Amino acid sequence: MDSTKNNDKQTGIILALCAISAIIVCNTSFYGLYQNLINTLILIKIGDYELGKPIILWINEGLMAIFFLFVTLEIKREMASGSLNTHAKRALPFWGALGGMIVPAFIYLYLTNHDPSLFDGWAIPTATDIVFALSLLSLIVDNCPKSIRAFLLALAVFDDIGAIIIIALYYTNHISILSFLMMVLCCYGLYMFNKKKITKLAAYVLVGSVLWLCVLKSGVHATLAGIVVALALPTTSNNGNRSLAEDVEHNLEPWINYFVLPVFALANSGVSFAGTTISHLFHIMPIAIICGLVIGKQIGITLFSYIAIKLKLAELPENISMFHIYGVSILCGVGFTMSLFIGTLAFEDAVGHFSLWVRVGVIGGSVLSALLAVFYFKMLKLVDIKS
């Protein structure tokens, strides 16, 4: 528990420092250097085949594929032997996560319904940054009851599942039939690896890399390749040691916490306020994102959890009350990396101030939720509750 809490704290602090650093740099004379760096073209060429993308897209489509691989492995582990291993444990965080996605999306759409160009951003406030949320819980609540952390983790896991589904179904562009067929073939190969219980990681890495290229070229977002590879990794071991899935998750964790997420935060948090007016900051889009994250998450998670309990669809875990559920709902308003990521997908081809509005809304909503969470948990004096 202590080791997990320490990791949560360290990662949260690093992410916060990266985000703040990016914002500071983008509001100094180094802004041009920052933009040139993240937009530098990296070209990979093998024979007649070449793949060229700016660094920002390598990060958002390459490193984030690894992040989703890690998240999917975490989901598999939690459903097998962790906080989601029984129906009773899955029910309450499931309903809470569902409400925490529906209500923020509704608030966003309600506030922006007069402007069709903003519609694609409806999913931005539905996301929760699982790393930041757990980090904040560890930072502000000493001796936090295990049941509260487990509930937050389970809810965030279901939130990630929802984000994955949204990306797959909504934020996928045109489909290339040839690449799609190649993608299906790679998926079948990974399925057979799993069925034959192949435990050589190199086989999954090789086919997974080809799959990533096929998914990238097919029009489906490339991060989905990480999900497929994670689902294929076997979760059983014949010699009593960690399974291949557990081994990969364990080895990836420091890379995710100390490289992938910090690099993503550095590349996507940069906001330049040069030439920005009050009307830009108070545009309806960032306001809708902030309201979705701050108000929508609180209403959605708390209300759906309460209704599920009253209808006996779910039960409150041990040592948790509705006051704790509400506190967790505030924490889930910290969308940050996940919300920024969805924002890049929603408006990647848009021109104008969309990128600024997304960043202002996400960062503003996340910071406000974090401050409210600190105040609320301190007010509850959860620091005196023993696990």
N, C-alpha and C positions, 0 to 999 in steps of 0.2 A: 504493500500500500504506500509506504513512504517513498520507495523508489519510483512508483508510478506518479505520485504527486510531484516529486522533484522534477521528473521529466516534463510533466504538464506545465509546471511553473517556468522552467527554462525555455521551453518552446514558445510559450505565450510571450515572454519577455523579448525573445529574439524577433518574433513576428512583429511585435509592436515597434521595436527599434527599427526594423527594416521599413515598415510603413511610414514611420515618422521621417526617417532619413530620405526616403524617396520624395516625400512632400517638400521637405526642406530644399533638397537639391533642385527640384523643379521650379522653385521660386527664387533661384539665384542665377548668376551668370552661367552656371553649369547646365542649365536646362537644355541648351542646344546639344551639348555633349551627351547628355542622358538620352535624348531622342535619337541622336545618331547611333548610339550604342545599341539600343533595343531594336532599332530598325536596320541594323547591319545585316546584309544578306549572307547567309551561309549556304554554300552549294555543295552537294554531294553528287558525284558523277561516277558511274560505273559503266564503261563502254558508251553506248548511245543513250543510256538511261541517266537522267539527272533530276535531282530534287533540290529546288532552291526556295528557301523561305527566310524571312527576317528573324532575328533572334527571338523577338516577342512571340512569334507563332511557334517556333521550336519549343519555347517554354510552355505555351498554352495548349499545344497539341501533342507535344512529346513528353515533357516532364509531368504534365497533368495526367497523361495516360498511366504513368507509373504511380501517381498518387491514387487514381481510381483503382488500380490493381491492388494497392495496399488497403484501401477502404473496403473493397470487396472481400479481401482475405479476412479483414477484421469482422465483417458481417458474417461470413461463414463460420468463423470461430465462435462468435457470440451466439449464433443459432445452434451450434453443435454442443457447446459446453459452458457458455457464459450467461450473460444477462438476458438472453433471448432463447434459452434452451427449452422452455416449456410454453404452452399456450397462455397460461396465466401470466407469465412474465412478459409475454409479447403484447398482450391485449392493451394495457393502459398506455404504454409509450406509443403503440400503433395509433390509437385513437387521438392521443395528444399530438402526434406528428401530423396526422391527417388534418386536424383543425388548424395546426400551425402552418399549414400550406394553403388551405382553402381560404381562410379569412384574410391573410395578407394579400393574396392574389386578388380577392374581391375588393379590398380597400384600394389597391393600386388601380384596378380597372374602373372603379367608381370615380376616383379622383381625376383620371386621365381620359374619361370616355369622350370628351369633346375633341380629342386630337388622335386620329387614327395612326399617326406616325409613331406614337408612343406605345402602341398595343403590344408589340413584341417583348416589352420589358416586364410583362405581368409576372414572370417567374422569379425576377430578381429578389424580391423580399421574402420569397418562400424558403430560402436556403438558410442553413445554420452552419457556422464554422465550428465543427466538432472540436478541433484542436484549441481554438481560442476560448470556447465555452468551458471546456474542462480545465484549461489553464486558469481562467478567471475564478472558477469554483475553488481550485486549489489555493489560489492567492488570497481570496477573501474569506474563506471558511477553514479555520484550523480544526483538526480532528473531525472532519466532515463525516457523517454517517455513511457507511458503504452503500446503503440502499439509495441515498440521494444521488451519489455519483453514478451508480449503476442505472438508475432511472434516466438521468441526463444522457448517459452514453447510449442507452437503448433508444431513446427518443431521437438522438442525433443520428444514430445508425439508420433508423427508418426514414429520417429526413434525407439522408444521403441516397437511400434507395429511391425515394421520390425524385430527387434531383437527377439521378441516373435515367429514370424512366422519362422524365421531361426532356432531357437532352436527346435521348434516342428517338422519341416520338415527335417532338416539336422543332428542335433546333438542328434538324438534318436537312440539308439542301438537296439538289438534284442527285439522282442516282445513276452511276455508271454501271451498266449491266455487266460488262466484262470484269471490272474490278469487284463488283458485288459477288459474282460467281466464284472468283478466286478467293474472296473472303469466306464464302460458305465452305469451300474446299479446305481452307485452313482451319476453320471451326471444326469440321469433321475430323481432321487430323488430330487436333487437340483433344477432341472427344475420345478418339481411339486410344490416345496416349493414356488418358485417365482410365478408360475401361480396361486396358492391359496393365494398369498399375505401374506404368513406367515412371521411375523416380529420378531419372537423369535430367537435371535442370537445363542442361544445354539444349536438349530436344525442344523444350517449351520455349526457351529464349529464341531459338532459330525460327521456329514456326510462328511464334508470337511477333517477331520482328517483321516477317513477311506479311502477317495479318495486319499489323499496324500500317504498313505501306498500302495494302489493299483497301483498308478502311478509309485511309486518308484520300485515296484516289476515287473511292466509290461515291463520295459525297456524304456518307455518314460520318459523324464527328469522330476523329481518331482516338479520343479518350476511351471509346467503347472497346477498343482492342484490349486495353488493360483489364477491363471487366471480364471479358471472355477468357483471357489467360488465367486470371485468378479463379474463375469457376472451374477450369480444367485441372488445376493443380490438385493432386490427391491429398486427402485429409487423413488418410490412414497410414500406419507404419507397422511393418512386420517385426521389427527388431526392438520395439519398445521405446525407441527414441522419438524425437519430434518428427512429425510428418513433413513432407516436402512443403506443403502450404504453410505450416507453422514456422518452418525454417526460413522460408522466403520472407514471411511477415516479420519475423524477428530481425533478420539481417537488413530489411528495408527500413525499419522504423527510424534508426538514426539518420539515414539519408533523407527520409521524408521530413523529419522534424527539423534537421539542421542544414538541409540544402534545398530540397525541392520547394517546400513552402516558403522559406525565406526568399529564395530567388524569385518565386512567383509574386510575393508581396512587393519586392523591390521593383519588379518590372511592371506591375499593374496598379500600384498605389500612387504613382506619380501624378500629381495634379498641379498644374500651373494656374495661378490666379491672376496672371498678367492680363490686363484688359478686361477682367471680369467685373461685372457690375452687380449691384444688389439684385437686379431683376434676374440675372443668371443664377445666382445662388438660391433665390426664392422661386425659381421656376417650378411649375407644378410637378414635373417629373421627379426631381430629388425630394420634394415634399411628400409625394406619393410613396416613394421608396422608404423614406424615414418613417412615415405613418404605418406602412406595412410591417416594417421590422419592429418598431417600438410598440405600437398599439395592436396591430394585427396578431403578432406572435402571442402577446399576453392574453388577448381575448380568445383566440383560436385554441391554444393549448389548454388553457384553464377551463374554458367552457366545454370543449369536447371531452376532456378528462372527467369533468363533473357529471356530464350527461351519461357517459359510459359507465361510471360507478353507480349512478342512480338506477340505470336500466339493467344493472348487474351484468353488463358486458365485460367488465373488468373490475379488479379489486385493487385497493391501495396497498402498496408494498409495506413491509414492516418498517416502523420508525418514520413513516412519511405521512404528512397531513396535507390538506389542500393548500395550506400556507406555503409548504415546501414546493408543491406543484406550481404555484404562482411564481415563486422565486425562480424556479427552473425556466418558466416561460419567459421571464425577463432576460435571462442569460441567452436563451435561444434567439433573441433579437440581434445577437452579434453574428451577422451574416458574413462579413468581411471577405475572406478568400473565395468562398463558394459563391457568394452573391456577385463579387467582382467577375468571377469566371463566367457565370451565366450572363452577366451584362456584356462581356466581350462577345459572346455568341449571339446575343439578341441584336446588337447594333454594330456588328463587325464591318458591315458594308455601308453604314450610314455616314452622312457628312453633316458637319455642323458641330453643335455643342453636346451631342449625345454622350460622348465619352466623359466629358466633364461632369455632366449631370449624374451619370451613373456613379462615378467616383465620389462626388459630393454626397449623394444620397446614401450610398452604402457606408462610407466612412462616418458620415454624420449619424446615421441610424445605429451603427455598431458602437460608436463611442458613447452615445446617449444611453443605449441599452446597458453598456458596461457600467457606466456611472450609476444608473438606477439600480443595477444588481448589487453593487457595492453598498449603496445606501440601504437597500431593502434587507440584505442578509445581515448587515451589522445591526439594523434595527431589530431583527428577530433574535439577535444574540446567539446565532447558531454556533459561534465559537465555543460556547459552553456545553454543547451537546456532544456526548461521546458516542463513538461508533460501537 
